[in-house]
């Protein structure tokens, strides 16, 4: 059974987040903080509505969407200002997982087929401003829309009409009571609810998800494949937890859990431990704000140690160090060959050259010459790869590919694209 989704939404206008609260609009200047909060606290997706009125503000909003996509770990749906196919492309190229087109504009109805053919129907949604458009959902499906966004508050009679809709529905829910959310999600055709909730509602989606689970509604939560009784505990009834950054793989700290801490971690999505000195539970970051949001929990072969991969907010160590393991006892020099680490290290050197030019630097020479020179070199290196590939000696191919990747990273730095942007795009394909 497909899991139901909770999707917070806000508009973007003049660089500010527009939040709806009981029909009133208010503004939050920090869109990234708002987006990260929802992402870290259990939201399945984010819906951003572009409310810009000028081309300048529209371009600014596209840049904000791009920043949001970089900052969060969940898909982003974007739309609101689509006049031509190029506008759909802007949202998707900014990193949005899907773009929505307003069906109140008949031109956008015609654009559905072209957009779905160009970008794939799974990335194109039809936005319905009122219930009268429901009768045309079959048409929207045939034109290539994969979901509909229904932006109208539904009553019980309306909900009973939805099972016949041929497309999955994302329905706006203006109330944040668990009972109302559950009533929406129990409708088979409703894939998810779009929540117009106040900024940073305490507990947010994670609490609602636990309530939905109690009501038998399938939602995405942390579930353990093993019960606590199957773990091998130490003499104090605790299990050690090694904590690792989910992106860099850096080991951050070691702590302990008892049964209550383990279940609280699964329920809240925040790493919770048992303090051996204070003999009580503690949520990492509760005082400092340096929370650890769970990405995965794994158990070792002896069932006596947990490996937690987390999103670490700021420093993990009470000293202010990112990792508690910052004191080197002994070390031998070695060559780093982890691909992601090497790519990121080289990219950071290129960025440093961009910010702090050095006399005689080839990288700075390319930056000074500009985009045409960078593209010329990239084209030359691509040709060199083709020539090298005809040579049976693999060493030549490795050399040319390395040259190409270096020049590609110069282009990335010049255009403000990171390796995370690239890997995220590849992961979406």
Helices and strands as residue ranges (DSSP letters): E 5-13, E 16-21, E 24-28, H 31-40, E 45-50, H 55-71, E 75-79, H 85-93, E 98-102, H 106-119, G 121-123, E 124-128, G 131-136, H 137-143, E 147-150, H 156-161, G 162-164, E 168-173, H 178-185, E 190-195, H 204-214, G 228-230, E 239-245, E 251-257, H 259-268, E 272-275, E 280-283, E 292-299, E 305-312, H 339-355, H 362-369, H 371-389, H 394-415, H 419-427
